[in-house]
């Protein structure tokens, strides 16, 4: 309820500054841009609930979007299938590194982000596997930019499906309870017989798969692909999850709050745009949001990020 109040105040203040926000087109624009951010936020929420984090989600999104666009000549299903396979493959490698070989999630996903940038760059050189014509699939464009009814964009359907699956899965299934248990107390979960590595692998596959979906949606909105086109979403997605109440220490939070966090940050971004602030200033603001909320959580709970 507090977060909803924050969103309402932000919306009102931004609307006073930018009157177009109170129109149907203004509301549609907010919802349209919230969807990819909320899906990136879903990816971060999943791994943060286990006490982890993923710094590779945006590079996974960029590569997946490039694969779909460069392989569009194969047809809709193969191109989208290959893009989603990128997410599964990256998630599997991350999960194995973190769950089996016990690499710190921050280090593992940071290294993977660098690897993915290298793969994308190599693929674009000469006759690489990403070289040649890139074309956004018509179905991706329709879903990403179309209108369902009134101010509600078509990509809200994708977000609604993901939200329903995540909220139900985290609250009503065995693996959902295990995700919370591992984030709350890894040692107790291991002693209780939980196969931690299996849960971690499943979580990171889900994380990077969601990132691939977000990358496809963003490519449809932007109308093109680039090796770094979603990079600015990384810190914003983490901020959305933290603002939505997901603990960076794991074990607490949920996806409903992340959606509200994404909505609030999208409106905040519009406010900053109306004030003619640069991208750099926005990144500073999002970083301060994460730092402030992490500090407040540590003060309230007495927990440290590194214990």
C-alpha positions in Angstrom: 0.0 0.0 0.0 2.9 2.4 0.8 4.4 1.7 -2.7 1.1 2.3 -4.3 0.9 5.6 -2.5 4.4 6.5 -3.8 3.3 5.6 -7.4 0.1 7.7 -7.1 2.1 10.7 -5.8 4.7 10.3 -8.6 2.0 10.0 -11.2 0.2 13.1 -9.9 3.4 15.2 -9.7 4.6 14.1 -13.2 1.1 14.8 -14.6 1.2 18.3 -13.3 4.5 18.8 -15.0 3.6 16.9 -18.1 -0.1 17.2 -18.8 0.0 14.6 -21.6 0.4 11.9 -18.9 -3.3 12.3 -17.9 -4.4 11.5 -21.5 -5.1 8.0 -22.9 -2.0 8.2 -25.0 0.0 9.2 -22.0 -1.2 6.3 -19.9 -0.6 3.9 -22.8 3.0 5.2 -23.2 3.7 4.5 -19.5 2.2 0.9 -19.7 4.0 0.3 -23.0 7.4 1.1 -21.5 6.7 -0.5 -18.1 6.3 -4.0 -19.6 9.9 -4.7 -20.6 11.2 -3.1 -17.4 8.7 -5.2 -15.3 9.9 -8.4 -17.1 13.6 -7.5 -16.4 12.4 -6.9 -12.9 10.9 -10.4 -12.8 14.2 -11.8 -13.8 16.0 -10.0 -11.0 13.3 -10.8 -8.5 13.7 -14.5 -9.1 17.4 -14.7 -8.4 17.3 -12.1 -5.6 14.8 -14.3 -3.7 17.6 -16.9 -3.5 20.1 -14.3 -2.3 21.7 -14.0 -5.8 21.7 -11.4 -8.5 22.2 -11.4 -12.3 24.2 -8.8 -14.1 23.9 -10.6 -17.4 20.2 -10.1 -18.0 20.6 -7.2 -20.4 23.3 -8.8 -22.4 21.2 -11.9 -22.7 18.3 -9.7 -23.9 20.5 -8.0 -26.5 21.9 -11.3 -27.9 18.5 -12.9 -27.9 17.0 -10.0 -29.8 19.8 -10.0 -32.3 19.4 -13.8 -32.9 15.7 -13.4 -33.5 16.2 -10.5 -35.9 19.1 -12.0 -37.8 17.4 -15.4 -38.2 13.9 -14.0 -39.1 14.3 -15.4 -42.6 13.9 -18.9 -41.0 10.4 -18.1 -39.9 8.7 -16.9 -36.8 8.8 -20.0 -34.7 12.5 -21.0 -35.4 13.7 -17.4 -34.9 11.8 -16.9 -31.5 12.8 -20.5 -30.5 16.5 -19.7 -31.1 16.2 -16.4 -29.1 14.6 -18.2 -26.2 17.3 -20.9 -26.4 19.9 -18.2 -25.8 18.2 -17.4 -22.5 18.1 -21.1 -21.5 21.7 -21.7 -22.4 23.0 -18.6 -20.5 20.8 -19.5 -17.5 22.1 -23.1 -17.5 25.7 -21.9 -17.5 25.1 -19.4 -14.8 23.2 -21.9 -12.7 25.9 -24.5 -13.0 28.6 -22.0 -12.1 26.7 -20.7 -9.1 24.9 -23.8 -7.9 27.5 -26.5 -8.6 30.9 -24.8 -8.7 29.9 -22.2 -6.0 31.0 -19.1 -7.9 29.6 -15.9 -6.3 26.5 -14.8 -8.3 27.9 -11.3 -8.8 31.2 -12.6 -10.2 29.6 -15.3 -12.3 27.0 -13.1 -14.0 29.4 -10.2 -14.4 31.8 -12.5 -16.3 28.9 -14.0 -18.3 27.9 -10.5 -19.3 31.4 -9.9 -20.7 31.3 -13.2 -22.5 28.0 -12.4 -24.1 29.2 -9.0 -25.3 32.2 -10.8 -26.9 30.0 -13.4 -28.6 27.7 -10.7 -30.0 30.7 -8.7 -31.2 32.3 -11.7 -32.9 29.0 -12.7 -34.4 28.7 -9.3 -36.1 32.2 -9.3 -37.7 32.7 -10.5 -41.2 30.5 -13.5 -42.0 29.6 -14.1 -38.3 26.4 -15.8 -37.3 24.8 -12.5 -36.6 26.0 -10.7 -39.7 23.7 -9.7 -42.5 20.2 -8.2 -42.6 18.3 -7.9 -39.3 14.5 -7.6 -39.4 12.2 -7.5 -36.4 9.6 -10.2 -36.7 6.1 -8.8 -37.5 4.6 -10.7 -34.6 7.1 -9.3 -32.2 6.3 -5.7 -33.5 2.6 -6.3 -33.2 2.8 -7.7 -29.6 5.3 -5.0 -28.5 3.6 -1.9 -29.9 0.0 -2.9 -30.6 -3.0 -1.8 -28.6 -5.2 -4.4 -26.9 -8.1 -2.1 -25.8 -8.1 1.6 -24.9 -4.8 2.6 -23.3 -3.7 -1.0 -22.6 -0.9 -2.1 -25.0 -0.7 -5.6 -26.3 2.6 -6.4 -24.5 0.6 -6.1 -21.2 -0.8 -9.6 -22.1 2.7 -11.0 -22.0 3.3 -9.3 -18.7 0.0 -10.5 -17.3 0.8 -14.1 -18.2 4.3 -13.9 -16.6 2.9 -12.2 -13.5 0.3 -14.8 -13.0 2.8 -17.7 -13.4 5.3 -16.1 -11.1 2.9 -15.0 -8.4 1.2 -18.4 -8.4 4.4 -20.4 -8.8 6.2 -18.6 -5.9 3.3 -18.8 -3.6 1.7 -22.1 -4.4 4.3 -24.6 -5.7 7.0 -26.6 -4.0 9.8 -25.0 -6.0 8.5 -21.6 -5.0 8.7 -22.4 -1.3 12.2 -23.8 -1.9 13.3 -20.5 -3.5 12.2 -18.6 -0.4 13.7 -21.2 1.9 17.1 -21.1 0.2 17.2 -17.3 0.3 16.1 -17.2 3.9 18.6 -19.8 5.2 20.8 -21.7 2.8 22.4 -23.9 5.5 19.1 -24.9 7.0 17.8 -25.8 3.6 20.8 -27.9 2.8 20.5 -29.7 6.1 16.8 -30.3 5.4 17.8 -32.3 2.3 17.1 -29.6 -0.4 19.2 -30.1 -3.5 20.3 -26.5 -3.7 22.1 -26.8 -7.0 19.0 -28.0 -8.8 16.9 -25.1 -7.5 19.6 -22.6 -8.4 19.9 -23.9 -11.9 16.1 -23.7 -12.4 16.1 -20.2 -11.0 18.8 -18.9 -13.3 17.4 -20.6 -16.4 14.1 -18.8 -15.6 15.9 -15.5 -15.0 17.7 -15.5 -18.3 14.7 -16.8 -20.2 12.7 -13.9 -18.9 15.5 -11.6 -20.0 15.3 -13.0 -23.5 11.6 -12.3 -23.6 12.2 -8.7 -22.4 14.8 -8.3 -25.1 12.4 -9.4 -27.8 9.7 -7.0 -26.5 12.2 -4.1 -26.4 13.4 -4.7 -29.9 9.8 -4.5 -31.1 9.3 -1.2 -29.3 12.6 0.3 -30.6 12.2 -1.1 -34.1 15.7 -2.4 -34.2 18.6 -4.2 -32.4 22.0 -3.1 -31.1 24.6 -4.8 -28.9 23.9 -2.5 -26.0 20.3 -1.4 -26.5 18.9 -2.6 -23.1 22.0 -2.0 -21.0 20.3 0.9 -19.2 17.7 -1.4 -17.9 20.1 -3.4 -15.6 20.2 -1.0 -12.7 16.6 0.0 -13.2 15.4 -3.6 -13.0 17.3 -4.1 -9.8 15.9 -0.9 -8.5 12.3 -2.0 -9.4 12.7 -5.3 -7.5 14.2 -3.6 -4.5 11.7 -0.8 -4.5 9.0 -3.5 -4.8 10.1 -5.0 -1.5 12.3 -7.9 -2.6 15.3 -8.2 -0.2 18.8 -8.2 -1.7 19.6 -10.7 1.0 17.0 -13.2 -0.2 14.0 -14.9 1.3 11.6 -11.9 1.3 9.6 -10.2 -1.4 7.5 -11.0 -4.4 6.6 -10.1 -7.9 3.5 -8.0 -7.3 5.7 -5.4 -5.6 8.2 -5.4 -8.5 5.4 -4.5 -11.0 4.5 -1.5 -8.9 8.2 -0.7 -8.6 8.5 -0.8 -12.4 5.5 1.4 -12.8 6.9 3.9 -10.3 10.3 4.0 -12.0 8.7 4.4 -15.5 6.8 7.4 -14.3 9.9 8.8 -12.5 11.8 8.4 -15.8 9.1 10.5 -17.5 9.4 13.1 -14.8 13.2 13.3 -15.2 12.7 13.5 -19.0 10.3 16.4 -18.6 13.0 18.1 -16.5 15.5 17.6 -19.4 17.9 15.4 -17.4 20.5 13.3 -19.1 20.8 9.5 -19.0 23.7 9.8 -16.6 21.6 11.7 -14.1 18.8 9.1 -14.3 21.4 6.3 -13.6 22.5 8.2 -10.6 18.9 8.5 -9.4 18.3 4.8 -9.8 21.5 3.9 -8.1 20.6 6.1 -5.1 17.2 4.4 -4.9 19.0 1.0 -4.6 21.5 2.2 -2.1 19.0 4.0 0.0 16.6 1.0 0.2 19.5 -1.4 0.9 20.7 0.8 3.7 17.2 1.1 5.2 16.7 -2.6 5.0 20.0 -3.3 6.7 19.2 -0.7 9.4 15.8 -2.3 10.1 16.9 -5.9 10.1 20.5 -5.6 11.3 21.7 -7.8 8.4 24.8 -6.9 6.3 25.2 -7.5 2.6 28.4 -9.5 3.3 28.3 -11.6 6.4 
